[in-house]
Amino acid sequence: MLEDDMNFDKKLIQKIWEKGRKDANLNSNVFRQDRFGAWIKHAEYNKSESMYGWTIIKNPDSKDSEYIPIHLKNCINENDTVIECNVTSAGTTNIQHVESSEI
């Protein structure tokens, strides 16, 4: 479930931001990656029109309702159990995730 409608204060948003994956070559105060490797930008919180837009969700892998940052195009399914990967990255560019199929 997207947590867009919740009113997170700046301190909590920052704490959740810091759970994103850092890259040694980029400023982690500006850019981080979500759990699928999609780039997110701190200033683009809840900006759906942004290539780096992100939001906060409850981590479905956590029993204690831990929140995590997630790219806005990577969404949780309707049962709140699995996050679907729609965006990942190649280097420093976000790309659409394509699942490989076995032949």
Backbone as CSV, one residue per row, in Angstrom:
resi,resn,N_x,N_y,N_z,CA_x,CA_y,CA_z,C_x,C_y,C_z
1,MET,0.832,-1.183,0.000,0.000,0.000,0.000,0.872,1.239,0.000
2,LEU,0.642,2.137,-0.922,1.362,3.401,-0.938,0.924,4.234,0.242
3,GLU,1.878,4.928,0.803,1.585,5.708,2.000,1.481,7.192,1.690
4,ASP,1.074,7.540,0.444,0.976,8.930,0.012,0.085,9.778,0.908
5,ASP,-0.971,9.170,1.412,-1.935,9.939,2.172,-1.519,10.156,3.631
6,MET,-0.428,9.536,4.032,0.043,9.732,5.397,0.885,11.002,5.459
7,ASN,0.826,11.667,6.563,1.583,12.902,6.750,2.868,12.614,7.509
8,PHE,3.907,12.268,6.782,5.203,12.035,7.386,5.895,13.376,7.580
9,ASP,6.499,13.577,8.737,7.258,14.810,8.915,8.636,14.652,8.271
10,LYS,9.324,15.760,8.091,10.606,15.758,7.379,11.634,14.844,8.036
11,LYS,11.612,14.782,9.352,12.567,13.944,10.080,12.341,12.464,9.768
12,LEU,11.076,12.038,9.739,10.757,10.646,9.437,11.037,10.333,7.968
13,ILE,10.713,11.259,7.069,11.027,11.058,5.647,12.529,10.846,5.480
14,GLN,13.334,11.646,6.163,14.787,11.510,6.082,15.242,10.148,6.603
15,LYS,14.672,9.719,7.708,15.043,8.419,8.299,14.727,7.282,7.333
16,ILE,13.580,7.363,6.681,13.196,6.329,5.714,14.068,6.428,4.461
17,TRP,14.367,7.643,4.008,15.265,7.856,2.872,16.590,7.127,3.098
18,GLU,17.100,7.206,4.308,18.402,6.616,4.628,18.409,5.095,4.547
19,LYS,17.242,4.478,4.410,17.166,3.027,4.211,17.409,2.650,2.755
20,GLY,17.405,3.637,1.864,17.707,3.383,0.458,19.173,2.995,0.301
21,ARG,19.464,2.286,-0.766,20.817,1.813,-1.032,21.705,2.955,-1.520
22,LYS,22.874,3.081,-0.919,23.835,4.118,-1.321,24.701,3.622,-2.471
23,ASP,25.214,4.575,-3.244,26.200,4.305,-4.284,27.409,5.173,-3.968
24,ALA,28.563,4.565,-3.872,29.781,5.276,-3.482,30.148,6.402,-4.445
25,ASN,29.646,6.343,-5.686,30.000,7.346,-6.689,29.044,8.532,-6.741
26,LEU,27.947,8.459,-5.989,26.954,9.536,-6.021,26.683,10.045,-4.610
27,ASN,26.263,11.285,-4.525,25.934,11.902,-3.249,24.674,11.235,-2.683
28,SER,24.815,10.526,-1.579,23.688,9.783,-1.010,22.647,10.692,-0.362
29,ASN,22.952,11.969,-0.224,21.939,12.917,0.236,20.997,13.314,-0.894
30,VAL,21.417,13.051,-2.133,20.625,13.405,-3.312,20.031,12.166,-3.970
31,PHE,20.850,11.151,-4.235,20.408,9.943,-4.932,20.641,8.695,-4.092
32,ARG,19.682,7.797,-4.166,19.805,6.454,-3.594,19.036,5.510,-4.505
33,GLN,19.099,4.225,-4.190,18.350,3.237,-4.957,17.342,2.532,-4.055
34,ASP,16.210,2.157,-4.654,15.237,1.372,-3.900,15.661,-0.096,-3.928
35,ARG,14.853,-0.957,-3.409,15.219,-2.375,-3.289,15.399,-3.083,-4.628
36,PHE,14.905,-2.483,-5.733,15.068,-3.070,-7.057,16.182,-2.398,-7.856
37,GLY,16.862,-1.450,-7.233,17.940,-0.766,-7.924,17.499,0.461,-8.695
38,ALA,16.233,0.818,-8.629,15.753,2.027,-9.315,16.277,3.255,-8.570
39,TRP,16.749,4.234,-9.327,17.254,5.467,-8.728,16.105,6.331,-8.238
40,ILE,16.267,6.849,-7.045,15.314,7.796,-6.479,16.080,9.034,-6.035
41,LYS,15.434,10.179,-6.102,16.064,11.450,-5.762,15.337,12.062,-4.578
42,HIS,16.080,12.436,-3.560,15.485,12.925,-2.316,14.452,14.019,-2.565
43,ALA,14.761,14.977,-3.409,13.869,16.117,-3.661,12.620,15.734,-4.447
44,GLU,12.549,14.510,-4.962,11.432,14.081,-5.799,10.419,13.227,-5.030
45,TYR,10.385,13.352,-3.711,9.435,12.611,-2.883,7.997,12.924,-3.309
46,ASN,7.263,11.867,-3.631,5.862,11.924,-4.053,5.616,12.719,-5.334
47,LYS,6.617,12.841,-6.189,6.458,13.538,-7.469,6.315,12.481,-8.570
48,SER,5.083,12.146,-8.881,4.819,11.048,-9.810,5.278,11.326,-11.235
49,GLU,5.411,12.584,-11.612,5.842,12.913,-12.969,7.361,12.817,-13.134
50,SER,8.077,12.616,-12.042,9.543,12.576,-12.080,10.077,11.186,-12.408
51,MET,11.166,11.142,-13.149,11.861,9.899,-13.444,12.432,9.285,-12.162
52,TYR,12.643,10.121,-11.139,13.240,9.677,-9.880,12.273,9.781,-8.706
53,GLY,10.979,9.896,-9.002,9.980,10.038,-7.951,9.917,8.805,-7.066
54,TRP,9.661,9.033,-5.796,9.596,7.933,-4.845,8.550,8.208,-3.791
55,THR,8.214,7.157,-3.080,7.272,7.273,-1.985,7.691,6.331,-0.880
56,ILE,6.841,6.230,0.115,7.111,5.395,1.280,6.041,4.320,1.350
57,ILE,6.496,3.084,1.563,5.553,1.976,1.736,5.961,1.168,2.962
58,LYS,5.016,0.373,3.439,5.346,-0.595,4.475,6.047,-1.760,3.798
59,ASN,7.146,-2.188,4.370,7.912,-3.300,3.819,7.139,-4.599,4.042
60,PRO,6.704,-5.264,2.962,5.929,-6.492,3.136,6.762,-7.637,3.715
61,ASP,8.092,-7.500,3.704,8.973,-8.531,4.255,9.196,-8.357,5.749
62,SER,8.678,-7.281,6.304,8.908,-6.963,7.711,7.648,-7.219,8.531
63,LYS,7.811,-7.859,9.671,6.671,-8.128,10.537,6.339,-6.949,11.439
64,ASP,7.247,-5.964,11.520,7.021,-4.839,12.431,6.600,-3.563,11.702
65,SER,6.022,-3.704,10.519,5.525,-2.559,9.740,6.607,-1.520,9.452
66,GLU,7.797,-1.984,9.165,8.894,-1.089,8.804,8.577,-0.395,7.486
67,TYR,8.912,0.880,7.393,8.725,1.642,6.159,10.016,1.664,5.350
68,ILE,9.858,1.688,4.027,11.010,1.754,3.128,10.720,2.738,1.996
69,PRO,11.783,3.285,1.373,11.580,4.123,0.193,11.440,3.240,-1.046
70,ILE,10.587,3.660,-1.975,10.378,2.868,-3.195,10.068,3.812,-4.350
71,HIS,10.627,3.504,-5.519,10.319,4.281,-6.723,8.815,4.224,-6.950
72,LEU,8.233,5.325,-7.369,6.775,5.385,-7.535,6.224,4.388,-8.553
73,LYS,7.040,3.958,-9.503,6.552,2.990,-10.489,6.737,1.546,-10.037
74,ASN,7.434,1.349,-8.945,7.531,0.020,-8.337,6.452,-0.031,-7.272
75,CYS,5.479,-0.875,-7.473,4.300,-0.823,-6.610,4.076,-2.141,-5.887
76,ILE,3.281,-2.043,-4.857,2.925,-3.227,-4.085,1.618,-3.778,-4.647
77,ASN,1.487,-5.091,-4.663,0.264,-5.663,-5.237,-0.935,-5.434,-4.327
78,GLU,-2.081,-5.766,-4.830,-3.320,-5.469,-4.096,-3.456,-6.236,-2.788
79,ASN,-2.710,-7.307,-2.608,-2.771,-8.059,-1.358,-1.750,-7.571,-0.331
80,ASP,-1.020,-6.505,-0.663,0.001,-5.957,0.226,1.057,-6.989,0.602
81,THR,1.380,-7.885,-0.320,2.343,-8.933,0.020,3.592,-8.936,-0.863
82,VAL,3.490,-8.459,-2.082,4.624,-8.501,-3.005,4.767,-7.152,-3.689
83,ILE,5.995,-6.664,-3.742,6.261,-5.438,-4.488,6.654,-5.833,-5.897
84,GLU,6.024,-5.229,-6.874,6.309,-5.538,-8.269,7.369,-4.594,-8.793
85,CYS,8.367,-5.149,-9.451,9.450,-4.355,-10.013,9.086,-3.933,-11.426
86,ASN,8.867,-2.647,-11.610,8.594,-2.091,-12.935,9.756,-1.254,-13.429
87,VAL,10.556,-0.736,-12.486,11.703,0.109,-12.816,12.925,-0.396,-12.062
88,THR,14.022,-0.492,-12.779,15.316,-0.825,-12.195,16.317,0.122,-12.831
89,SER,17.585,-0.218,-12.839,18.544,0.691,-13.471,19.620,-0.067,-14.218
90,ALA,20.243,0.654,-15.137,21.434,0.207,-15.845,22.435,1.332,-15.645
91,GLY,23.420,1.093,-14.822,24.340,2.177,-14.473,23.602,3.226,-13.664
92,THR,23.647,4.454,-14.127,22.975,5.540,-13.414,21.682,5.983,-14.103
93,THR,21.132,5.120,-14.952,19.899,5.442,-15.678,18.794,4.482,-15.282
94,ASN,17.625,5.009,-14.968,16.469,4.151,-14.704,15.958,3.585,-16.016
95,ILE,15.601,2.309,-15.975,15.055,1.634,-17.146,13.851,0.800,-16.734
96,GLN,13.002,0.491,-17.694,11.860,-0.374,-17.427,12.372,-1.774,-17.197
97,HIS,11.866,-2.417,-16.168,12.250,-3.797,-15.861,11.566,-4.742,-16.838
98,VAL,12.342,-5.637,-17.426,11.804,-6.629,-18.340,12.183,-7.984,-17.783
99,GLU,11.169,-8.802,-17.520,11.449,-10.146,-17.022,11.899,-11.026,-18.160
100,SER,12.925,-11.824,-17.888,13.383,-12.748,-18.918,12.488,-13.973,-18.914
101,SER,12.255,-14.497,-20.082,11.438,-15.698,-20.171,12.304,-16.870,-20.610
102,GLU,11.991,-18.023,-20.068,12.751,-19.213,-20.438,12.169,-19.809,-21.712
103,ILE,13.054,-20.330,-22.509,12.620,-20.946,-23.785,12.549,-22.442,-23.626
